[in-house]
Amino acid sequence: MDAVDRFTALVTGRRRALELDRACLAIAAGAHRDVDADHWCRELDRLARGVDSLEGLVHRLFVEEGFTGDREGYYDPRNSLLPDVLSRRLGIPITLSVVCLEVGRRAGVALEGVGMPGHFLVRPVGTRHHLDAFDGGRMLDLADCEALFRASTRAGPRTPFRPELLATTPTPAILARVLQNLREVYRRLRRNADLEWVLRMRLVLPGAGPAELLELGRAMGEQGRWLEGARFLHSHAPQWPAHAETLQTAARALQAHLN
């Protein structure tokens, strides 16, 4: 079973609740075929050992262990791969937040992810405060969150900062956001083989659609698999009647490379 199949089985099997740590490690297996999920889960266990409060969690991760945001190499794909984040102690907001969430879960510290546009945060359940894992575990009030939102999205003063921008993000949406970050990085690096497995994983999560299908078909074509990409798009066109013509046109464009 390859990495995409393992991720699909994990996400769609649902014999038990979808585990964020295991799912993020399954994503990382797309880049590192030899990922030992049990090893990295034990590392998360170690990080949680002795932690009994939010303050203790912040001290453990950001003072004792030195986790920090990678500001210089923000678009390094390793920043979106949980084993690399755990080994390098570097990451981007969402993956550092995943570390907080999973260490907190193990330690009995109730936290939830908050997918604010432009920046991912962690919120202690039942509070209106937020933790910025990218900034050393800094605690933010609502005014701080709004300032961060405007700085990261460049939203002007006419854009309202609504409560729904700080809604709790469920596990599938966290995984989709991790994959979206990898998608943008691999697209920028023109690493089409990596872009392919990312898109295949993204397609098994809610919210994917014709845009992901079209990009996956192109990624196959960029690897010289024109006919395979065309067949892929043709096969999925009936599932998207409103976009069938676009998918069929893209499939014919791929086939044209064989003439």
Backbone bond lengths (Angstrom), bond angles and torsions (degrees), N, CA, C in turn:
res aa  C-N    CA-C-N  psi(-1)  N-CA   C-N-CA  omega(-1)  CA-C   N-CA-C  phi
1 M - - - 1.461 - - 1.529 109.21 -
2 D 1.347 116.40 123.45 1.457 118.40 -179.58 1.525 110.76 -81.77
3 A 1.326 116.49 179.04 1.461 120.85 -173.21 1.524 112.12 -62.09
4 V 1.329 116.83 -40.42 1.467 119.17 -179.76 1.520 110.59 -65.12
5 D 1.324 116.52 -42.14 1.465 119.81 178.80 1.521 111.43 -63.78
6 R 1.333 116.46 -39.12 1.464 119.59 178.64 1.522 111.19 -65.70
7 F 1.321 115.49 -42.77 1.470 119.44 178.29 1.525 109.94 -62.93
8 T 1.309 117.17 -44.24 1.465 121.42 -179.91 1.521 111.29 -60.86
9 A 1.324 116.26 -44.43 1.461 120.06 179.46 1.525 111.02 -62.84
10 L 1.317 116.19 -38.78 1.462 120.94 -179.29 1.525 110.87 -67.11
11 V 1.327 116.17 -42.46 1.469 120.76 -175.25 1.523 111.84 -76.39
12 T 1.323 116.58 -37.57 1.467 119.78 -173.70 1.517 113.27 -97.10
13 G 1.340 117.44 -15.93 1.454 119.51 -177.84 1.523 112.44 -65.20
14 R 1.334 115.37 -53.23 1.446 123.36 173.66 1.534 114.37 53.15
15 R 1.314 117.35 36.03 1.464 118.22 171.20 1.520 110.18 -67.27
16 R 1.305 114.61 -24.11 1.454 121.16 174.31 1.519 107.32 -143.09
17 A 1.328 116.44 174.89 1.462 119.67 -177.32 1.526 110.65 -57.87
18 L 1.312 115.56 143.00 1.462 121.11 179.06 1.522 109.28 -65.16
19 E 1.327 116.10 122.96 1.458 121.60 -176.30 1.521 109.80 -93.08
20 L 1.319 115.72 122.80 1.462 120.59 -176.53 1.519 111.90 -61.94
21 D 1.331 117.49 -43.98 1.460 119.69 -177.33 1.524 111.11 -63.06
22 R 1.335 116.81 -47.79 1.470 120.89 -178.74 1.534 111.25 -64.35
23 A 1.331 116.09 -37.94 1.455 119.20 -179.24 1.531 111.13 -68.76
24 C 1.335 117.08 -40.53 1.470 119.51 177.35 1.528 111.13 -65.61
25 L 1.313 116.64 -35.93 1.466 119.86 177.03 1.531 110.61 -69.05
26 A 1.335 116.80 -32.94 1.462 120.07 176.07 1.522 110.73 -67.00
27 I 1.329 116.88 -36.90 1.462 119.54 174.50 1.531 109.78 -61.27
28 A 1.321 116.05 -46.07 1.466 120.18 -178.07 1.523 112.08 -60.95
29 A 1.330 117.30 -27.21 1.471 120.65 179.12 1.524 111.72 -64.61
30 G 1.340 117.08 -18.54 1.460 118.94 174.35 1.512 111.50 -65.36
31 A 1.327 116.48 -33.95 1.465 121.20 179.88 1.514 112.11 -93.74
32 H 1.335 117.08 -32.98 1.469 122.73 -178.40 1.523 108.32 -122.95
33 R 1.308 116.69 100.07 1.470 120.53 -173.17 1.522 112.93 -62.83
34 D 1.327 116.62 -22.10 1.460 119.79 -173.96 1.531 112.14 -102.29
35 V 1.323 118.86 24.07 1.463 121.13 179.80 1.527 109.92 -59.21
36 D 1.321 115.65 126.95 1.463 122.11 176.48 1.526 106.97 -99.16
37 A 1.324 116.61 96.55 1.462 120.65 -174.96 1.522 111.51 -61.79
38 D 1.318 116.91 -38.67 1.469 119.67 -179.49 1.531 111.02 -62.35
39 H 1.327 116.28 -39.52 1.463 119.74 179.38 1.526 110.80 -60.23
40 W 1.326 116.72 -46.46 1.462 119.70 -175.83 1.527 111.60 -74.00
41 C 1.327 117.01 -28.62 1.469 118.48 173.10 1.528 110.51 -67.66
42 R 1.309 116.83 -35.25 1.470 119.22 175.61 1.529 110.93 -67.02
43 E 1.324 117.37 -33.53 1.463 120.16 176.15 1.528 110.15 -65.05
44 L 1.310 117.74 -40.46 1.459 120.50 175.69 1.531 110.58 -64.62
45 D 1.337 116.08 -37.85 1.472 119.88 175.16 1.528 110.07 -59.20
46 R 1.330 116.07 -43.88 1.466 120.29 -178.63 1.523 110.81 -63.03
47 L 1.320 116.14 -42.88 1.459 119.73 -179.38 1.529 111.91 -63.15
48 A 1.322 116.60 -29.47 1.469 120.76 -178.20 1.523 112.80 -84.92
49 R 1.320 116.62 -14.61 1.463 119.85 -174.33 1.534 110.65 -62.93
50 G 1.320 116.74 124.35 1.458 121.53 178.00 1.511 114.69 87.49
51 V 1.318 118.09 -6.98 1.463 121.83 178.65 1.528 108.69 -83.18
52 D 1.330 117.15 129.24 1.467 119.71 -179.29 1.527 112.97 -135.46
53 S 1.332 117.17 13.08 1.466 120.44 -179.65 1.522 109.17 -159.35
54 L 1.321 115.48 165.62 1.458 119.80 176.43 1.521 110.47 -62.16
55 E 1.313 116.70 -42.95 1.465 120.21 179.17 1.525 110.57 -61.20
56 G 1.317 116.33 -40.10 1.465 120.06 178.40 1.508 112.02 -66.21
57 L 1.336 116.58 -36.90 1.469 120.55 177.95 1.520 110.59 -64.59
58 V 1.333 116.07 -46.31 1.469 120.00 179.94 1.526 110.45 -61.77
59 H 1.331 116.64 -42.82 1.465 119.77 179.68 1.526 110.79 -64.35
60 R 1.333 116.69 -43.17 1.469 120.00 -178.81 1.518 111.52 -61.31
61 L 1.323 116.35 -50.47 1.461 119.61 -172.76 1.527 113.43 -75.96
62 F 1.319 117.00 -42.47 1.461 119.15 -168.65 1.528 114.26 -102.64
63 V 1.331 116.27 -14.70 1.464 119.46 176.57 1.522 109.94 -107.66
64 E 1.315 116.84 -59.25 1.462 119.95 -177.55 1.527 112.18 -68.29
65 E 1.333 116.45 -45.88 1.468 120.09 -174.02 1.523 113.27 -94.03
66 G 1.306 118.06 -17.30 1.459 121.06 173.02 1.510 116.54 75.54
67 F 1.318 118.95 26.62 1.462 120.10 175.02 1.528 109.27 -64.72
68 T 1.322 115.89 140.22 1.463 119.80 -178.84 1.520 110.15 -156.06
69 G 1.317 116.20 163.02 1.451 120.87 177.57 1.517 111.44 -77.43
70 D 1.321 115.53 139.73 1.466 120.47 179.35 1.524 108.51 -88.51
71 R 1.309 116.72 91.23 1.454 121.40 -177.46 1.531 112.10 -79.48
72 E 1.314 116.96 -29.74 1.474 120.15 -177.78 1.520 111.45 -80.39
73 G 1.327 116.75 -39.43 1.467 120.09 -178.16 1.506 112.13 -115.80
74 Y 1.338 116.23 44.31 1.459 122.16 -172.30 1.526 111.88 -51.09
75 Y 1.319 118.40 -39.94 1.463 121.72 -174.11 1.530 113.27 -92.93
76 D 1.312 116.66 14.48 1.459 120.62 171.92 1.530 107.94 -67.65
77 P 1.345 118.78 124.95 1.469 119.74 -177.69 1.521 113.52 -58.10
78 R 1.323 118.08 -24.80 1.459 120.06 179.24 1.519 111.80 -61.45
79 N 1.328 117.38 -24.05 1.460 120.67 179.75 1.523 112.96 -70.18
80 S 1.329 117.17 -12.15 1.461 121.62 177.62 1.524 112.70 -106.54
81 L 1.324 117.04 4.11 1.472 121.74 -177.17 1.519 108.66 -112.06
82 L 1.327 116.90 115.43 1.461 121.39 -170.57 1.523 114.42 -55.22
83 P 1.338 121.30 -43.23 1.470 118.77 178.41 1.526 112.86 -59.97
84 D 1.322 116.86 -38.38 1.459 120.59 178.69 1.528 111.04 -68.18
85 V 1.322 116.37 -39.19 1.464 119.88 177.88 1.529 110.10 -62.61
86 L 1.326 116.30 -42.45 1.464 120.00 -179.42 1.526 112.19 -69.09
87 S 1.311 117.76 -33.79 1.465 119.86 -177.94 1.522 112.07 -84.11
88 R 1.332 118.05 -35.99 1.465 121.96 -176.83 1.523 112.64 -89.83
89 R 1.344 116.62 -17.55 1.467 122.51 -175.67 1.531 111.24 63.72
90 L 1.333 116.53 25.72 1.456 123.68 179.40 1.515 109.28 -127.78
91 G 1.319 116.19 147.27 1.449 118.68 177.24 1.507 111.62 -171.46
92 I 1.324 115.16 -173.46 1.459 122.32 174.38 1.523 107.56 -108.08
93 P 1.326 118.60 173.54 1.463 119.26 -173.01 1.524 114.70 -52.09
94 I 1.321 117.86 -43.86 1.462 117.96 -173.39 1.524 112.40 -72.09
95 T 1.320 118.63 -39.44 1.465 118.71 -178.10 1.527 111.43 -75.16
96 L 1.316 117.92 -35.37 1.461 119.53 173.84 1.525 110.01 -66.09
97 S 1.325 117.20 -33.53 1.465 120.53 175.23 1.520 110.97 -67.00
98 V 1.325 117.03 -37.90 1.472 120.15 176.50 1.526 110.15 -59.56
99 V 1.331 116.87 -42.28 1.471 120.05 177.28 1.528 109.32 -59.64
100 C 1.328 117.60 -46.01 1.474 120.77 178.38 1.522 111.10 -59.50
101 L 1.316 116.47 -47.08 1.461 120.59 -177.26 1.523 111.41 -61.58
102 E 1.332 116.19 -42.41 1.457 119.17 -175.78 1.522 112.31 -77.07
103 V 1.328 117.41 -35.52 1.466 119.64 174.26 1.527 109.21 -67.72
104 G 1.326 116.38 -41.21 1.453 120.07 177.69 1.520 112.34 -61.78
105 R 1.320 117.14 -42.97 1.469 120.52 178.94 1.513 110.92 -59.52
106 R 1.318 116.57 -43.16 1.459 120.52 -179.74 1.539 111.97 -67.91
107 A 1.321 115.63 -31.63 1.467 120.49 -175.98 1.524 112.73 -90.35
108 G 1.329 116.95 -4.43 1.452 119.44 -177.94 1.513 114.03 80.04
109 V 1.336 116.72 19.76 1.463 122.14 176.44 1.525 107.42 -98.51
110 A 1.329 117.31 111.88 1.462 121.75 -171.87 1.533 111.04 -76.28
111 L 1.320 115.97 113.21 1.457 122.58 -179.29 1.523 109.21 -130.49
112 E 1.320 115.77 157.13 1.463 120.58 174.52 1.521 109.31 -139.20
113 G 1.333 115.50 149.24 1.449 120.44 178.86 1.519 111.43 -81.41
114 V 1.314 115.45 145.81 1.467 122.05 -179.50 1.522 107.96 -130.06
115 G 1.324 115.44 107.80 1.463 119.98 -177.14 1.512 112.47 -86.69
116 M 1.306 117.27 61.98 1.465 120.80 176.87 1.529 109.43 -60.31
117 P 1.323 118.98 137.38 1.461 119.51 176.79 1.526 111.64 -54.07
118 G 1.318 115.57 130.23 1.452 121.00 177.13 1.509 115.53 89.11
119 H 1.338 117.77 -17.18 1.459 119.75 -176.96 1.527 108.86 -164.22
120 F 1.324 116.02 136.68 1.465 120.46 179.46 1.522 109.12 -98.49
121 L 1.338 116.23 136.60 1.454 122.63 -176.66 1.523 110.97 -126.98
122 V 1.310 115.66 169.63 1.462 123.06 175.10 1.525 107.72 -123.07
123 R 1.347 115.46 136.70 1.460 119.19 -179.41 1.533 110.34 -122.19
124 P 1.320 117.62 128.48 1.463 119.69 169.30 1.525 108.49 -62.15
125 V 1.318 116.75 125.86 1.463 121.21 -174.61 1.526 110.42 -57.03
126 G 1.344 114.80 134.64 1.453 120.30 176.61 1.513 114.47 85.37
127 T 1.329 117.53 7.04 1.465 120.62 -179.91 1.519 109.99 -121.30
128 R 1.319 115.77 173.83 1.466 121.64 175.68 1.523 110.51 -112.42
129 H 1.316 115.75 14.68 1.463 120.75 177.14 1.532 109.40 -100.08
130 H 1.308 114.98 156.73 1.460 120.54 -177.33 1.516 109.94 -135.26
131 L 1.314 114.13 152.51 1.460 121.30 -179.17 1.520 108.76 -113.12
132 D 1.319 116.34 130.61 1.462 121.73 178.13 1.525 108.43 -101.03
133 A 1.328 115.31 99.09 1.469 120.33 -177.39 1.517 111.85 -67.98
134 F 1.317 117.45 -23.11 1.465 120.90 -179.97 1.524 111.18 -74.99
135 D 1.323 115.36 -21.34 1.465 120.82 -176.46 1.527 110.08 -114.59
136 G 1.318 116.16 47.46 1.454 121.23 173.28 1.505 115.89 68.15
137 G 1.346 117.18 23.71 1.450 119.67 179.63 1.514 113.18 79.17
138 R 1.323 117.75 22.31 1.469 121.48 -179.56 1.522 110.15 -63.07
139 M 1.328 116.71 134.82 1.448 122.13 178.64 1.525 109.94 -86.95
140 L 1.328 116.51 135.61 1.456 123.12 -176.14 1.521 110.53 -120.30
141 D 1.322 116.39 140.44 1.456 119.86 168.51 1.531 107.41 -93.97
142 L 1.322 117.93 -176.78 1.461 120.70 -175.44 1.527 111.95 -63.43
143 A 1.331 116.67 -36.27 1.461 119.33 178.15 1.526 110.74 -65.32
144 D 1.326 116.91 -38.83 1.469 120.69 177.20 1.521 110.42 -64.20
145 C 1.338 116.41 -40.45 1.465 120.51 179.91 1.522 110.58 -63.04
146 E 1.316 116.41 -42.85 1.459 119.48 179.03 1.526 111.08 -63.73
147 A 1.314 116.60 -42.07 1.468 119.84 178.94 1.524 110.69 -62.20
148 L 1.335 116.64 -41.10 1.456 120.78 179.28 1.521 110.72 -67.04
149 F 1.331 116.61 -40.39 1.468 121.40 177.17 1.524 110.75 -58.71
150 R 1.318 116.69 -46.99 1.459 119.87 -177.04 1.531 111.32 -69.61
151 A 1.327 116.32 -35.44 1.461 119.32 179.07 1.526 111.38 -69.46
152 S 1.327 117.14 -39.25 1.467 120.35 -174.63 1.524 112.92 -82.11
153 T 1.342 117.67 -27.58 1.464 120.40 -178.85 1.526 112.24 -105.37
154 R 1.337 116.71 -9.81 1.467 122.81 -175.85 1.528 111.72 60.61
155 A 1.330 115.31 29.61 1.463 120.21 177.70 1.524 109.47 -71.19
156 G 1.317 116.12 133.79 1.453 120.99 -179.46 1.520 112.02 -79.08
157 P 1.312 116.97 174.62 1.457 121.10 -176.94 1.523 114.02 -64.44
158 R 1.330 117.32 -19.06 1.467 119.92 178.95 1.523 112.42 -78.94
159 T 1.320 116.77 -14.37 1.472 120.57 177.43 1.514 108.56 -81.97
160 P 1.335 118.19 117.45 1.469 119.25 -177.43 1.524 111.49 -71.98
161 F 1.299 115.76 144.78 1.468 121.76 174.50 1.524 106.54 -97.96
162 R 1.327 115.17 95.94 1.454 121.61 -172.50 1.534 111.34 -92.69
163 P 1.349 117.79 154.38 1.473 121.27 179.59 1.528 113.10 -57.26
164 E 1.339 116.58 -33.06 1.468 118.56 -178.47 1.522 113.01 -66.24
165 L 1.315 118.04 -14.98 1.462 120.42 175.29 1.527 111.40 -70.91
166 L 1.328 116.19 -13.35 1.466 121.22 178.95 1.532 110.66 -116.31
167 A 1.332 115.74 31.02 1.460 120.18 179.01 1.532 110.41 -72.00
168 T 1.323 115.64 152.05 1.460 120.97 176.02 1.526 110.07 -63.62
169 T 1.314 116.64 136.83 1.463 122.24 -179.15 1.529 109.66 -102.00
170 P 1.336 118.54 118.86 1.470 120.21 179.23 1.530 111.45 -71.34
171 T 1.320 114.81 163.38 1.465 120.22 -175.61 1.524 113.63 -54.58
172 P 1.349 121.28 -47.85 1.472 118.71 179.95 1.518 113.03 -58.08
173 A 1.333 117.04 -35.80 1.460 119.58 179.41 1.522 111.78 -71.73
174 I 1.331 117.79 -32.45 1.467 120.77 174.30 1.522 109.38 -63.58
175 L 1.318 116.73 -45.08 1.467 120.75 179.78 1.522 110.79 -63.20
176 A 1.336 116.51 -40.50 1.466 119.97 178.68 1.527 110.53 -62.31
177 R 1.320 116.82 -36.63 1.461 120.25 -179.30 1.527 111.00 -72.10
178 V 1.334 117.29 -37.65 1.463 120.10 174.67 1.530 109.87 -60.25
179 L 1.328 116.03 -45.80 1.466 120.40 -179.98 1.526 111.36 -66.28
180 Q 1.319 117.66 -35.39 1.466 119.98 177.87 1.524 110.68 -64.10
181 N 1.325 116.89 -39.70 1.468 119.68 176.76 1.522 110.65 -61.62
182 L 1.330 116.75 -45.13 1.467 120.22 178.15 1.526 111.26 -64.42
183 R 1.303 116.01 -38.47 1.468 120.62 178.20 1.514 110.84 -57.87
184 E 1.325 117.01 -46.15 1.462 120.82 -179.30 1.523 111.54 -67.21
185 V 1.328 116.39 -38.50 1.467 120.21 -179.50 1.526 110.53 -66.94
186 Y 1.328 117.21 -48.88 1.468 119.92 -177.00 1.526 111.37 -69.38
187 R 1.320 116.88 -31.89 1.460 119.74 175.57 1.526 109.57 -63.75
188 R 1.318 116.44 -44.19 1.462 121.72 179.85 1.524 111.25 -63.13
189 L 1.336 116.45 -37.81 1.461 121.41 -178.83 1.534 112.86 -83.89
190 R 1.335 116.53 -4.19 1.472 122.77 -178.04 1.531 111.91 59.08
191 R 1.316 115.53 35.20 1.467 121.49 178.12 1.523 108.04 -95.09
192 N 1.328 115.79 81.87 1.460 121.43 -170.51 1.526 113.42 -68.57
193 A 1.308 118.00 -31.29 1.464 119.21 177.79 1.524 110.51 -65.66
194 D 1.340 116.75 -40.09 1.456 120.09 176.52 1.525 110.93 -71.36
195 L 1.312 116.84 -39.51 1.454 120.48 177.35 1.528 110.32 -58.93
196 E 1.312 116.49 -34.84 1.466 120.08 -178.72 1.527 111.99 -63.52
197 W 1.343 117.66 -49.16 1.470 116.95 -177.43 1.525 111.30 -68.95
198 V 1.330 116.40 -31.79 1.471 119.14 176.57 1.528 110.28 -62.75
199 L 1.319 117.09 -46.28 1.463 120.52 -179.58 1.520 111.71 -66.14
200 R 1.320 117.09 -37.96 1.466 119.44 178.09 1.535 110.52 -62.81
201 M 1.317 116.97 -39.48 1.464 119.51 176.17 1.525 110.71 -67.54
202 R 1.322 116.37 -41.96 1.465 119.47 -178.57 1.521 111.48 -60.78
203 L 1.312 117.34 -32.57 1.458 120.99 -176.50 1.525 113.27 -69.47
204 V 1.320 119.02 -16.14 1.469 120.14 179.37 1.527 111.54 -91.63
205 L 1.332 117.55 -1.94 1.453 121.70 178.96 1.524 110.18 -103.20
206 P 1.334 117.74 155.67 1.466 120.35 178.56 1.525 111.79 -59.97
207 G 1.331 115.07 147.54 1.455 120.55 174.66 1.514 115.36 96.06
208 A 1.328 117.74 -9.05 1.463 120.03 178.26 1.524 109.40 -80.15
209 G 1.324 116.03 157.73 1.451 118.89 -177.75 1.512 113.17 -166.50
210 P 1.329 118.11 -149.87 1.463 122.37 -174.93 1.523 114.22 -57.58
211 A 1.329 118.26 -34.92 1.468 119.51 -178.88 1.520 110.71 -61.42
212 E 1.344 116.26 -42.48 1.466 119.97 178.48 1.528 110.99 -68.59
213 L 1.329 117.02 -38.25 1.466 120.32 178.26 1.522 110.85 -62.35
214 L 1.323 116.67 -46.59 1.465 120.58 -179.46 1.524 111.28 -62.12
215 E 1.326 116.26 -42.93 1.465 118.91 -178.82 1.525 110.84 -67.87
216 L 1.328 116.82 -36.27 1.457 119.66 177.81 1.525 110.82 -65.72
217 G 1.317 116.68 -42.20 1.461 119.37 176.88 1.519 111.20 -59.80
218 R 1.331 116.98 -43.00 1.475 120.18 178.64 1.523 111.05 -65.13
219 A 1.339 116.67 -38.99 1.464 119.73 179.66 1.524 110.87 -62.83
220 M 1.323 117.45 -37.17 1.468 120.25 175.15 1.521 110.41 -64.25
221 G 1.332 115.07 -43.99 1.455 118.93 -179.82 1.520 112.54 -62.55
222 E 1.339 117.00 -39.51 1.458 120.88 179.33 1.524 112.11 -64.34
223 Q 1.329 116.12 -17.50 1.464 120.29 175.72 1.536 111.42 -95.69
224 G 1.331 116.15 9.39 1.457 120.69 178.79 1.510 114.22 84.48
225 R 1.328 117.71 7.16 1.469 121.42 -179.41 1.526 108.89 -100.08
226 W 1.327 114.86 62.13 1.459 121.46 -174.02 1.523 111.66 -63.24
227 L 1.316 116.13 -47.77 1.461 119.56 -176.48 1.526 110.90 -66.71
228 E 1.320 117.23 -39.65 1.461 120.84 178.34 1.525 110.41 -62.77
229 G 1.325 116.07 -43.09 1.452 119.66 178.15 1.517 111.87 -63.18
230 A 1.335 116.68 -41.31 1.463 120.58 179.21 1.525 110.80 -63.94
231 R 1.324 116.16 -44.61 1.468 119.27 179.19 1.532 111.20 -63.03
232 F 1.316 115.95 -37.19 1.463 120.22 178.73 1.527 110.27 -61.23
233 L 1.320 116.86 -47.63 1.458 120.21 -178.79 1.522 111.63 -67.44
234 H 1.343 117.57 -41.49 1.463 120.98 177.16 1.528 110.61 -58.68
235 S 1.325 116.47 -41.73 1.471 120.11 -175.13 1.522 112.33 -68.92
236 H 1.333 116.98 -27.29 1.460 119.95 -177.42 1.528 113.19 -95.00
237 A 1.316 117.17 -12.48 1.465 119.77 -177.95 1.527 112.97 -56.70
238 P 1.350 120.35 -42.96 1.470 119.56 -178.84 1.532 113.95 -61.52
239 Q 1.327 117.59 -23.53 1.463 120.46 -179.83 1.524 112.03 -75.62
240 W 1.330 117.37 -14.38 1.456 122.10 -176.95 1.527 108.87 -130.21
241 P 1.331 117.72 72.43 1.475 120.37 -174.64 1.524 114.13 -53.91
242 A 1.334 116.50 -38.74 1.465 119.01 -178.22 1.521 112.51 -69.25
243 H 1.334 116.70 -18.26 1.469 120.90 -178.14 1.533 111.75 -118.26
244 A 1.329 115.84 9.48 1.468 119.90 -174.04 1.527 111.57 -59.90
245 E 1.329 117.04 -42.53 1.469 119.13 -178.38 1.521 111.36 -62.93
246 T 1.323 116.37 -41.46 1.472 120.11 178.83 1.522 110.76 -62.80
247 L 1.335 116.45 -43.89 1.463 120.50 -179.91 1.526 110.88 -65.63
248 Q 1.327 116.92 -41.32 1.464 120.43 -179.98 1.530 110.85 -66.91
249 T 1.320 116.90 -38.69 1.468 120.42 178.31 1.527 110.46 -63.75
250 A 1.334 116.33 -42.78 1.459 120.16 178.34 1.526 110.54 -64.90
251 A 1.318 117.39 -36.93 1.461 120.83 177.89 1.537 110.32 -64.19
252 R 1.307 117.00 -43.41 1.469 119.31 178.89 1.519 111.60 -64.96
253 A 1.332 116.68 -34.67 1.467 119.93 177.48 1.524 111.05 -63.98
254 L 1.335 116.81 -37.98 1.455 119.99 176.60 1.518 111.10 -66.65
255 Q 1.320 115.66 -42.40 1.475 119.51 179.55 1.524 111.46 -62.70
256 A 1.316 116.78 -31.05 1.471 120.52 -177.10 1.523 111.27 -62.66
257 H 1.332 118.45 -22.93 1.458 120.28 179.05 1.528 111.49 -68.05
258 L 1.339 117.03 -15.15 1.467 120.06 -178.63 1.514 111.71 -87.16
259 N 1.344 118.28 -11.12 1.469 121.08 -176.57 1.525 111.86 -77.21
